[in-house]
Amino acid sequence: MHEKGRILINKAIKNGEVIGLDKSCEYLPCHEKLEDCTFCYCLFYPCNDPQTGGYEKLHSRTGKPIWACSSCIFAHKTKNAKKILKGLIKLNLDFNLISREDLLKLRLEILDEESD
């Protein structure tokens, strides 16, 4: 993950709250139906799970497969951003110490809650 993403996520963990829309962002809107920018840099990338809107495509320059997530709003829904943040705080107060396995497990737990 980009270092700026790690910094933003650790800031959210420290503050204990989601940030909502960042109306000052030059890339807004980056996703349709965007509600929250706390996880601008997706902590699950690549999740390789199409159920949230992502898909595999070929990179325009290299021709190699990459995970495209511009259609995914999972982490950008306010209710999910709050659940993600709560889960991160339970896992560790430093995002850098949370394993990829634990992140993907958290993602699946939230998705399972949605389907109940």
Buried (B, 14 or more C-beta within 10 A) or exposed (E): BEEEBBEBBBEBBEEEEBBEBBEEEEEEEEBEEBBBBBBBBBBBBEBEBEEBBBEEEEEEEEEEEEBBBEEBBBBBBEEBBBBBBBBBEEBEEEBEEBEEEBBBEBBEEBBEEEEE
